[in-house]
Amino acid sequence: MATVNKIYSDIDFTFTKKPGAGDVALSYDAQAVIRSIRNLLLTRHYERLFNPELGSNLDLILFEMVSPITASALQREIENTISNYEPRATLTEVIVSANPDKNAYDVTLTFYIENASLPTTVTLLLERNR
């Protein structure tokens, strides 16, 4: 039986041109899933017109005081958002550490992409925006 390798693709949000064509370039596989996860985490609930539940409440949690309790709440929200809305990624570890000097949180996500043998690690800096 032959194995099927899925290729994931999304629009590259830098909107660069594809060489030789006038189309927008695409991002593939791991890069596409990483961008999807980042977009999910930075999208607020009710921001998408016909899918109001898509996204997370990270912006509400980020306005709390920087503490380990808030970091734990961020970790749970990140885990719930990715497990509910990104079926291509299987989380193995979410590490959220408070950075009180920057008034932000350092987030390290480790996950497996479907049909990939090696884990993917992404590091984000979450800080509140006005």
N, CA, C and O atoms as a GROMACS GRO file, in nm:
protein
  520
    1MET      N    1   0.084  -0.118   0.000
    1MET     CA    2   0.000   0.000   0.000
    1MET      C    3   0.089   0.125   0.000
    1MET      O    4   0.186   0.132   0.075
    2ALA      N    5   0.057   0.219  -0.081
    2ALA     CA    6   0.136   0.340  -0.094
    2ALA      C    7   0.102   0.438   0.017
    2ALA      O    8  -0.013   0.447   0.060
    3THR      N    9   0.203   0.510   0.063
    3THR     CA   10   0.179   0.613   0.164
    3THR      C   11   0.145   0.743   0.095
    3THR      O   12   0.196   0.774  -0.013
    4VAL      N   13   0.060   0.819   0.158
    4VAL     CA   14   0.018   0.946   0.102
    4VAL      C   15   0.079   1.058   0.185
    4VAL      O   16   0.056   1.066   0.305
    5ASN      N   17   0.157   1.143   0.122
    5ASN     CA   18   0.211   1.260   0.189
    5ASN      C   19   0.124   1.379   0.156
    5ASN      O   20   0.108   1.417   0.040
    6LYS      N   21   0.066   1.437   0.259
    6LYS     CA   22  -0.015   1.556   0.238
    6LYS      C   23   0.076   1.677   0.231
    6LYS      O   24   0.173   1.688   0.306
    7ILE      N   25   0.044   1.765   0.143
    7ILE     CA   26   0.117   1.891   0.134
    7ILE      C   27   0.020   2.001   0.172
    7ILE      O   28  -0.084   2.019   0.108
    8TYR      N   29   0.053   2.074   0.277
    8TYR     CA   30  -0.031   2.183   0.323
    8TYR      C   31   0.019   2.312   0.262
    8TYR      O   32   0.140   2.337   0.256
    9SER      N   33  -0.074   2.395   0.219
    9SER     CA   34  -0.034   2.523   0.162
    9SER      C   35  -0.132   2.630   0.205
    9SER      O   36  -0.252   2.605   0.220
   10ASP      N   37  -0.081   2.749   0.225
   10ASP     CA   38  -0.160   2.867   0.258
   10ASP      C   39  -0.100   2.986   0.185
   10ASP      O   40   0.012   2.979   0.135
   11ILE      N   41  -0.175   3.093   0.180
   11ILE     CA   42  -0.124   3.216   0.119
   11ILE      C   43  -0.014   3.272   0.207
   11ILE      O   44  -0.028   3.277   0.330
   12ASP      N   45   0.094   3.314   0.146
   12ASP     CA   46   0.202   3.378   0.220
   12ASP      C   47   0.162   3.523   0.247
   12ASP      O   48   0.142   3.601   0.153
   13PHE      N   49   0.149   3.559   0.374
   13PHE     CA   50   0.097   3.691   0.408
   13PHE      C   51   0.198   3.804   0.393
   13PHE      O   52   0.169   3.918   0.429
   14THR      N   53   0.316   3.773   0.340
   14THR     CA   54   0.405   3.883   0.302
   14THR      C   55   0.365   3.936   0.166
   14THR      O   56   0.413   4.041   0.123
   15PHE      N   57   0.278   3.863   0.097
   15PHE     CA   58   0.223   3.900  -0.034
   15PHE      C   59   0.331   3.926  -0.138
   15PHE      O   60   0.321   4.018  -0.219
   16THR      N   61   0.435   3.844  -0.134
   16THR     CA   62   0.537   3.853  -0.238
   16THR      C   63   0.487   3.782  -0.362
   16THR      O   64   0.403   3.692  -0.355
   17LYS      N   65   0.540   3.823  -0.478
   17LYS     CA   66   0.500   3.761  -0.604
   17LYS      C   67   0.571   3.629  -0.624
   17LYS      O   68   0.688   3.613  -0.587
   18LYS      N   69   0.500   3.536  -0.682
   18LYS     CA   70   0.560   3.409  -0.718
   18LYS      C   71   0.647   3.434  -0.840
   18LYS      O   72   0.601   3.495  -0.937
   19PRO      N   73   0.772   3.388  -0.839
   19PRO     CA   74   0.861   3.412  -0.953
   19PRO      C   75   0.804   3.352  -1.082
   19PRO      O   76   0.762   3.236  -1.083
   20GLY      N   77   0.803   3.430  -1.188
   20GLY     CA   78   0.757   3.383  -1.317
   20GLY      C   79   0.608   3.395  -1.338
   20GLY      O   80   0.560   3.372  -1.449
   21ALA      N   81   0.532   3.429  -1.234
   21ALA     CA   82   0.388   3.444  -1.247
   21ALA      C   83   0.346   3.567  -1.169
   21ALA      O   84   0.422   3.620  -1.088
   22GLY      N   85   0.228   3.611  -1.193
   22GLY     CA   86   0.179   3.730  -1.124
   22GLY      C   87   0.104   3.698  -0.997
   22GLY      O   88   0.048   3.788  -0.934
   23ASP      N   89   0.101   3.571  -0.959
   23ASP     CA   90   0.024   3.530  -0.842
   23ASP      C   91   0.100   3.557  -0.712
   23ASP      O   92   0.220   3.582  -0.712
   24VAL      N   93   0.026   3.551  -0.603
   24VAL     CA   94   0.084   3.564  -0.471
   24VAL      C   95   0.153   3.431  -0.437
   24VAL      O   96   0.101   3.324  -0.468
   25ALA      N   97   0.267   3.439  -0.374
   25ALA     CA   98   0.341   3.318  -0.336
   25ALA      C   99   0.267   3.242  -0.226
   25ALA      O  100   0.188   3.301  -0.152
   26LEU      N  101   0.293   3.114  -0.216
   26LEU     CA  102   0.232   3.030  -0.114
   26LEU      C  103   0.338   2.984  -0.014
   26LEU      O  104   0.456   2.976  -0.048
   27SER      N  105   0.295   2.954   0.107
   27SER     CA  106   0.384   2.890   0.203
   27SER      C  107   0.336   2.746   0.219
   27SER      O  108   0.216   2.720   0.214
   28TYR      N  109   0.429   2.653   0.237
   28TYR     CA  110   0.396   2.512   0.237
   28TYR      C  111   0.432   2.445   0.368
   28TYR      O  112   0.516   2.493   0.444
   29ASP      N  113   0.366   2.333   0.393
   29ASP     CA  114   0.391   2.239   0.501
   29ASP      C  115   0.409   2.306   0.637
   29ASP      O  116   0.316   2.370   0.687
   30ALA      N  117   0.527   2.293   0.698
   30ALA     CA  118   0.548   2.343   0.834
   30ALA      C  119   0.525   2.493   0.843
   30ALA      O  120   0.464   2.541   0.939
   31GLN      N  121   0.571   2.567   0.746
   31GLN     CA  122   0.553   2.713   0.748
   31GLN      C  123   0.405   2.750   0.742
   31GLN      O  124   0.363   2.846   0.807
   32ALA      N  125   0.327   2.677   0.664
   32ALA     CA  126   0.184   2.703   0.655
   32ALA      C  127   0.113   2.676   0.787
   32ALA      O  128   0.027   2.753   0.828
   33VAL      N  129   0.149   2.568   0.854
   33VAL     CA  130   0.087   2.534   0.982
   33VAL      C  131   0.129   2.634   1.091
   33VAL      O  132   0.047   2.674   1.173
   34ILE      N  133   0.256   2.674   1.091
   34ILE     CA  134   0.304   2.772   1.189
   34ILE      C  135   0.230   2.904   1.173
   34ILE      O  136   0.189   2.964   1.272
   35ARG      N  137   0.213   2.949   1.050
   35ARG     CA  138   0.140   3.075   1.028
   35ARG      C  139  -0.007   3.062   1.068
   35ARG      O  140  -0.066   3.157   1.120
   36SER      N  141  -0.065   2.946   1.043
   36SER     CA  142  -0.204   2.923   1.082
   36SER      C  143  -0.220   2.929   1.234
   36SER      O  144  -0.315   2.989   1.284
   37ILE      N  145  -0.127   2.868   1.306
   37ILE     CA  146  -0.132   2.870   1.452
   37ILE      C  147  -0.114   3.012   1.503
   37ILE      O  148  -0.186   3.056   1.594
   38ARG      N  149  -0.020   3.084   1.447
   38ARG     CA  150   0.002   3.223   1.489
   38ARG      C  151  -0.124   3.307   1.463
   38ARG      O  152  -0.162   3.388   1.547
   39ASN      N  153  -0.186   3.289   1.348
   39ASN     CA  154  -0.308   3.364   1.318
   39ASN      C  155  -0.421   3.327   1.412
   39ASN      O  156  -0.496   3.415   1.456
   40LEU      N  157  -0.435   3.199   1.445
   40LEU     CA  158  -0.538   3.157   1.540
   40LEU      C  159  -0.519   3.222   1.677
   40LEU      O  160  -0.614   3.268   1.739
   41LEU      N  161  -0.395   3.224   1.723
   41LEU     CA  162  -0.368   3.278   1.856
   41LEU      C  163  -0.387   3.429   1.861
   41LEU      O  164  -0.422   3.483   1.966
   42LEU      N  165  -0.363   3.498   1.752
   42LEU     CA  166  -0.374   3.643   1.751
   42LEU      C  167  -0.510   3.694   1.706
   42LEU      O  168  -0.534   3.815   1.707
   43THR      N  169  -0.600   3.604   1.668
   43THR     CA  170  -0.735   3.643   1.628
   43THR      C  171  -0.826   3.640   1.750
   43THR      O  172  -0.827   3.542   1.824
   44ARG      N  173  -0.900   3.746   1.770
   44ARG     CA  174  -0.993   3.755   1.883
   44ARG      C  175  -1.125   3.687   1.846
   44ARG      O  176  -1.160   3.675   1.728
   45HIS      N  177  -1.197   3.642   1.949
   45HIS     CA  178  -1.332   3.592   1.924
   45HIS      C  179  -1.416   3.705   1.866
   45HIS      O  180  -1.397   3.821   1.902
   46TYR      N  181  -1.509   3.672   1.778
   46TYR     CA  182  -1.600   3.765   1.711
   46TYR      C  183  -1.530   3.856   1.611
   46TYR      O  184  -1.590   3.952   1.564
   47GLU      N  185  -1.406   3.828   1.577
   47GLU     CA  186  -1.336   3.909   1.478
   47GLU      C  187  -1.366   3.860   1.336
   47GLU      O  188  -1.361   3.939   1.242
   48ARG      N  189  -1.397   3.733   1.320
   48ARG     CA  190  -1.433   3.676   1.190
   48ARG      C  191  -1.584   3.682   1.176
   48ARG      O  192  -1.656   3.637   1.264
   49LEU      N  193  -1.632   3.736   1.066
   49LEU     CA  194  -1.775   3.762   1.051
   49LEU      C  195  -1.861   3.637   1.058
   49LEU      O  196  -1.956   3.633   1.136
   50PHE      N  197  -1.831   3.536   0.979
   50PHE     CA  198  -1.919   3.420   0.973
   50PHE      C  199  -1.870   3.304   1.058
   50PHE      O  200  -1.926   3.194   1.051
   51ASN      N  201  -1.767   3.326   1.136
   51ASN     CA  202  -1.716   3.224   1.228
   51ASN      C  203  -1.670   3.294   1.356
   51ASN      O  204  -1.550   3.304   1.381
   52PRO      N  205  -1.765   3.343   1.438
   52PRO     CA  206  -1.728   3.427   1.552
   52PRO      C  207  -1.652   3.355   1.663
   52PRO      O  208  -1.584   3.420   1.743
   53GLU      N  209  -1.661   3.222   1.670
   53GLU     CA  210  -1.593   3.150   1.776
   53GLU      C  211  -1.449   3.117   1.743
   53GLU      O  212  -1.374   3.073   1.830
   54LEU      N  213  -1.408   3.138   1.619
   54LEU     CA  214  -1.271   3.109   1.578
   54LEU      C  215  -1.176   3.208   1.642
   54LEU      O  216  -1.201   3.328   1.640
   55GLY      N  217  -1.069   3.160   1.700
   55GLY     CA  218  -0.970   3.246   1.762
   55GLY      C  219  -0.953   3.214   1.909
   55GLY      O  220  -0.992   3.107   1.955
   56SER      N  221  -0.896   3.309   1.981
   56SER     CA  222  -0.867   3.288   2.123
   56SER      C  223  -0.893   3.416   2.201
   56SER      O  224  -0.915   3.523   2.144
   57ASN      N  225  -0.891   3.402   2.332
   57ASN     CA  226  -0.909   3.516   2.422
   57ASN      C  227  -0.777   3.561   2.482
   57ASN      O  228  -0.775   3.610   2.595
   58LEU      N  229  -0.669   3.544   2.410
   58LEU     CA  230  -0.538   3.580   2.464
   58LEU      C  231  -0.529   3.728   2.497
   58LEU      O  232  -0.463   3.766   2.594
   59ASP      N  233  -0.593   3.812   2.417
   59ASP     CA  234  -0.584   3.956   2.441
   59ASP      C  235  -0.646   3.994   2.575
   59ASP      O  236  -0.598   4.088   2.640
   60LEU      N  237  -0.750   3.923   2.618
   60LEU     CA  238  -0.809   3.952   2.749
   60LEU      C  239  -0.718   3.907   2.862
   60LEU      O  240  -0.706   3.976   2.964
   61ILE      N  241  -0.653   3.794   2.846
   61ILE     CA  242  -0.565   3.741   2.950
   61ILE      C  243  -0.438   3.826   2.961
   61ILE      O  244  -0.383   3.842   3.070
   62LEU      N  245  -0.391   3.881   2.850
   62LEU     CA  246  -0.267   3.960   2.851
   62LEU      C  247  -0.281   4.091   2.927
   62LEU      O  248  -0.181   4.152   2.963
   63PHE      N  249  -0.403   4.135   2.953
   63PHE     CA  250  -0.421   4.258   3.029
   63PHE      C  251  -0.424   4.234   3.180
   63PHE      O  252  -0.438   4.328   3.257
   64GLU      N  253  -0.410   4.108   3.221
   64GLU     CA  254  -0.396   4.078   3.363
   64GLU      C  255  -0.251   4.105   3.404
   64GLU      O  256  -0.164   4.121   3.319
   65MET      N  257  -0.226   4.109   3.535
   65MET     CA  258  -0.090   4.130   3.583
   65MET      C  259  -0.001   4.013   3.545
   65MET      O  260  -0.047   3.899   3.540
   66VAL      N  261   0.124   4.039   3.517
   66VAL     CA  262   0.218   3.934   3.480
   66VAL      C  263   0.250   3.850   3.603
   66VAL      O  264   0.308   3.898   3.700
   67SER      N  265   0.210   3.722   3.597
   67SER     CA  266   0.231   3.632   3.709
   67SER      C  267   0.228   3.488   3.659
   67SER      O  268   0.185   3.463   3.546
   68PRO      N  269   0.273   3.394   3.740
   68PRO     CA  270   0.264   3.253   3.700
   68PRO      C  271   0.121   3.204   3.683
   68PRO      O  272   0.096   3.115   3.602
   69ILE      N  273   0.027   3.260   3.756
   69ILE     CA  274  -0.114   3.220   3.743
   69ILE      C  275  -0.166   3.263   3.606
   69ILE      O  276  -0.237   3.186   3.540
   70THR      N  277  -0.132   3.384   3.564
   70THR     CA  278  -0.173   3.430   3.432
   70THR      C  279  -0.104   3.348   3.324
   70THR      O  280  -0.164   3.320   3.220
   71ALA      N  281   0.021   3.310   3.345
   71ALA     CA  282   0.092   3.226   3.249
   71ALA      C  283   0.022   3.092   3.234
   71ALA      O  284   0.014   3.038   3.123
   72SER      N  285  -0.027   3.037   3.343
   72SER     CA  286  -0.101   2.911   3.338
   72SER      C  287  -0.232   2.926   3.260
   72SER      O  288  -0.269   2.837   3.184
   73ALA      N  289  -0.301   3.037   3.279
   73ALA     CA  290  -0.424   3.063   3.204
   73ALA      C  291  -0.394   3.077   3.055
   73ALA      O  292  -0.470   3.027   2.972
   74LEU      N  293  -0.285   3.145   3.022
   74LEU     CA  294  -0.243   3.156   2.881
   74LEU      C  295  -0.214   3.019   2.822
   74LEU      O  296  -0.252   2.991   2.708
   75GLN      N  297  -0.146   2.935   2.898
   75GLN     CA  298  -0.112   2.802   2.850
   75GLN      C  299  -0.238   2.721   2.818
   75GLN      O  300  -0.246   2.656   2.714
   76ARG      N  301  -0.336   2.724   2.908
   76ARG     CA  302  -0.461   2.651   2.884
   76ARG      C  303  -0.534   2.705   2.761
   76ARG      O  304  -0.587   2.627   2.682
   77GLU      N  305  -0.538   2.835   2.746
   77GLU     CA  306  -0.607   2.895   2.631
   77GLU      C  307  -0.538   2.858   2.501
   77GLU      O  308  -0.605   2.828   2.402
   78ILE      N  309  -0.406   2.858   2.499
   78ILE     CA  310  -0.330   2.820   2.379
   78ILE      C  311  -0.357   2.673   2.344
   78ILE      O  312  -0.382   2.640   2.229
   79GLU      N  313  -0.351   2.586   2.445
   79GLU     CA  314  -0.376   2.444   2.421
   79GLU      C  315  -0.517   2.420   2.367
   79GLU      O  316  -0.535   2.342   2.274
   80ASN      N  317  -0.616   2.486   2.425
   80ASN     CA  318  -0.754   2.469   2.379
   80ASN      C  319  -0.773   2.520   2.237
   80ASN      O  320  -0.839   2.455   2.156
   81THR      N  321  -0.717   2.635   2.206
   81THR     CA  322  -0.733   2.694   2.074
   81THR      C  323  -0.672   2.605   1.966
   81THR      O  324  -0.734   2.580   1.864
   82ILE      N  325  -0.550   2.559   1.988
   82ILE     CA  326  -0.484   2.477   1.887
   82ILE      C  327  -0.552   2.342   1.873
   82ILE      O  328  -0.570   2.293   1.761
   83SER      N  329  -0.591   2.280   1.983
   83SER     CA  330  -0.656   2.149   1.972
   83SER      C  331  -0.794   2.158   1.908
   83SER      O  332  -0.839   2.063   1.844
   84ASN      N  333  -0.864   2.271   1.924
   84ASN     CA  334  -0.997   2.287   1.867
   84ASN      C  335  -0.996   2.329   1.720
   84ASN      O  336  -1.084   2.287   1.644
   85TYR      N  337  -0.900   2.410   1.679
   85TYR     CA  338  -0.908   2.472   1.547
   85TYR      C  339  -0.795   2.437   1.450
   85TYR      O  340  -0.801   2.477   1.334
   86GLU      N  341  -0.694   2.366   1.494
   86GLU     CA  342  -0.585   2.331   1.402
   86GLU      C  343  -0.562   2.180   1.404
   86GLU      O  344  -0.481   2.129   1.481
   87PRO      N  345  -0.635   2.106   1.318
   87PRO     CA  346  -0.624   1.960   1.318
   87PRO      C  347  -0.492   1.908   1.261
   87PRO      O  348  -0.459   1.791   1.280
   88ARG      N  349  -0.416   1.992   1.192
   88ARG     CA  350  -0.290   1.948   1.132
   88ARG      C  351  -0.178   1.938   1.235
   88ARG      O  352  -0.076   1.874   1.208
   89ALA      N  353  -0.196   1.999   1.351
   89ALA     CA  354  -0.090   2.002   1.454
   89ALA      C  355  -0.134   1.923   1.577
   89ALA      O  356  -0.247   1.937   1.624
   90THR      N  357  -0.043   1.841   1.628
   90THR     CA  358  -0.066   1.768   1.752
   90THR      C  359   0.033   1.821   1.855
   90THR      O  360   0.153   1.796   1.845
   91LEU      N  361  -0.018   1.894   1.953
   91LEU     CA  362   0.068   1.956   2.055
   91LEU      C  363   0.134   1.852   2.143
   91LEU      O  364   0.071   1.754   2.184
   92THR      N  365   0.261   1.873   2.171
   92THR     CA  366   0.330   1.789   2.268
   92THR      C  367   0.370   1.869   2.391
   92THR      O  368   0.377   1.815   2.501
   93GLU      N  369   0.396   1.999   2.370
   93GLU     CA  370   0.439   2.080   2.485
   93GLU      C  371   0.410   2.228   2.459
   93GLU      O  372   0.434   2.279   2.350
   94VAL      N  373   0.359   2.294   2.562
   94VAL     CA  374   0.339   2.439   2.560
   94VAL      C  375   0.404   2.494   2.686
   94VAL      O  376   0.364   2.460   2.797
   95ILE      N  377   0.504   2.578   2.667
   95ILE     CA  378   0.574   2.639   2.781
   95ILE      C  379   0.550   2.790   2.775
   95ILE      O  380   0.585   2.856   2.677
   96VAL      N  381   0.489   2.843   2.879
   96VAL     CA  382   0.463   2.986   2.889
   96VAL      C  383   0.538   3.036   3.011
   96VAL      O  384   0.513   2.992   3.123
   97SER      N  385   0.629   3.129   2.990
   97SER     CA  386   0.704   3.185   3.103
   97SER      C  387   0.686   3.336   3.106
   97SER      O  388   0.695   3.404   3.004
   98ALA      N  389   0.662   3.386   3.225
   98ALA     CA  390   0.640   3.529   3.244
   98ALA      C  391   0.771   3.605   3.229
   98ALA      O  392   0.876   3.560   3.275
   99ASN      N  393   0.763   3.720   3.164
   99ASN     CA  394   0.877   3.808   3.147
   99ASN      C  395   0.836   3.946   3.200
   99ASN      O  396   0.801   4.033   3.121
  100PRO      N  397   0.840   3.966   3.332
  100PRO     CA  398   0.787   4.091   3.389
  100PRO      C  399   0.863   4.216   3.347
  100PRO      O  400   0.805   4.324   3.348
  101ASP      N  401   0.991   4.204   3.310
  101ASP     CA  402   1.066   4.322   3.267
  101ASP      C  403   1.011   4.380   3.138
  101ASP      O  404   1.010   4.501   3.119
  102LYS      N  405   0.965   4.293   3.048
  102LYS     CA  406   0.908   4.337   2.921
  102LYS      C  407   0.756   4.347   2.926
  102LYS      O  408   0.692   4.388   2.830
  103ASN      N  409   0.697   4.307   3.040
  103ASN     CA  410   0.552   4.302   3.055
  103ASN      C  411   0.492   4.213   2.946
  103ASN      O  412   0.396   4.251   2.879
  104ALA      N  413   0.552   4.095   2.930
  104ALA     CA  414   0.513   4.004   2.822
  104ALA      C  415   0.533   3.860   2.868
  104ALA      O  416   0.575   3.834   2.981
  105TYR      N  417   0.503   3.767   2.779
  105TYR     CA  418   0.520   3.625   2.805
  105TYR      C  419   0.595   3.561   2.690
  105TYR      O  420   0.567   3.589   2.573
  106ASP      N  421   0.690   3.476   2.722
  106ASP     CA  422   0.761   3.398   2.622
  106ASP      C  423   0.690   3.264   2.611
  106ASP      O  424   0.670   3.194   2.710
  107VAL      N  425   0.650   3.230   2.488
  107VAL     CA  426   0.575   3.107   2.464
  107VAL      C  427   0.655   3.019   2.370
  107VAL      O  428   0.700   3.064   2.264
  108THR      N  429   0.674   2.892   2.408
  108THR     CA  430   0.739   2.794   2.322
  108THR      C  431   0.641   2.681   2.297
  108THR      O  432   0.597   2.615   2.391
  109LEU      N  433   0.608   2.660   2.170
  109LEU     CA  434   0.517   2.554   2.130
  109LEU      C  435   0.596   2.444   2.061
  109LEU      O  436   0.677   2.471   1.973
  110THR      N  437   0.572   2.320   2.100
  110THR     CA  438   0.631   2.207   2.032
  110THR      C  439   0.516   2.117   1.988
  110THR      O  440   0.431   2.080   2.068
  111PHE      N  441   0.514   2.084   1.860
  111PHE     CA  442   0.405   2.004   1.806
  111PHE      C  443   0.453   1.922   1.687
  111PHE      O  444   0.556   1.952   1.626
  112TYR      N  445   0.377   1.819   1.656
  112TYR     CA  446   0.401   1.737   1.539
  112TYR      C  447   0.299   1.775   1.433
  112TYR      O  448   0.181   1.789   1.462
  113ILE      N  449   0.345   1.789   1.312
  113ILE     CA  450   0.256   1.810   1.199
  113ILE      C  451   0.223   1.673   1.143
  113ILE      O  452   0.309   1.585   1.136
  114GLU      N  453   0.098   1.656   1.104
  114GLU     CA  454   0.054   1.527   1.051
  114GLU      C  455   0.147   1.482   0.938
  114GLU      O  456   0.180   1.560   0.849
  115ASN      N  457   0.188   1.357   0.942
  115ASN     CA  458   0.279   1.295   0.845
  115ASN      C  459   0.422   1.345   0.855
  115ASN      O  460   0.500   1.324   0.762
  116ALA      N  461   0.459   1.410   0.964
  116ALA     CA  462   0.598   1.454   0.982
  116ALA      C  463   0.661   1.370   1.093
  116ALA      O  464   0.595   1.337   1.191
  117SER      N  465   0.787   1.337   1.076
  117SER     CA  466   0.852   1.252   1.175
  117SER      C  467   0.924   1.331   1.285
  117SER      O  468   0.948   1.279   1.393
  118LEU      N  469   0.956   1.457   1.256
  118LEU     CA  470   1.026   1.540   1.354
  118LEU      C  471   0.932   1.646   1.410
  118LEU      O  472   0.846   1.697   1.338
  119PRO      N  473   0.949   1.681   1.538
  119PRO     CA  474   0.864   1.787   1.595
  119PRO      C  475   0.904   1.925   1.544
  119PRO      O  476   1.018   1.948   1.505
  120THR      N  477   0.809   2.014   1.546
  120THR     CA  478   0.831   2.154   1.508
  120THR      C  479   0.822   2.238   1.634
  120THR      O  480   0.731   2.219   1.715
  121THR      N  481   0.915   2.331   1.651
  121THR     CA  482   0.915   2.419   1.768
  121THR      C  483   0.903   2.564   1.721
  121THR      O  484   0.973   2.607   1.630
  122VAL      N  485   0.814   2.637   1.786
  122VAL     CA  486   0.790   2.777   1.753
  122VAL      C  487   0.800   2.858   1.882
  122VAL      O  488   0.748   2.816   1.985
  123THR      N  489   0.867   2.972   1.876
  123THR     CA  490   0.878   3.060   1.991
  123THR      C  491   0.807   3.192   1.959
  123THR      O  492   0.830   3.252   1.855
  124LEU      N  493   0.721   3.234   2.050
  124LEU     CA  494   0.645   3.359   2.032
  124LEU      C  495   0.666   3.448   2.154
  124LEU      O  496   0.694   3.400   2.264
  125LEU      N  497   0.653   3.576   2.134
  125LEU     CA  498   0.652   3.673   2.243
  125LEU      C  499   0.513   3.735   2.243
  125LEU      O  500   0.476   3.804   2.149
  126LEU      N  501   0.437   3.710   2.348
  126LEU     CA  502   0.302   3.765   2.359
  126LEU      C  503   0.305   3.885   2.452
  126LEU      O  504   0.344   3.875   2.568
  127GLU      N  505   0.264   3.998   2.398
  127GLU     CA  506   0.252   4.120   2.479
  127GLU      C  507   0.123   4.189   2.444
  127GLU      O  508   0.068   4.170   2.335
  128ARG      N  509   0.075   4.267   2.536
  128ARG     CA  510  -0.055   4.331   2.511
  128ARG      C  511  -0.040   4.448   2.416
  128ARG      O  512   0.062   4.518   2.414
  129ASN      N  513  -0.144   4.467   2.338
  129ASN     CA  514  -0.152   4.581   2.244
  129ASN      C  515  -0.268   4.668   2.287
  129ASN      O  516  -0.364   4.622   2.349
  130ARG      N  517  -0.256   4.793   2.253
  130ARG     CA  518  -0.366   4.884   2.288
  130ARG      C  519  -0.464   4.892   2.179
  130ARG      O  520  -0.563   4.965   2.191
   0.00000   0.00000   0.00000
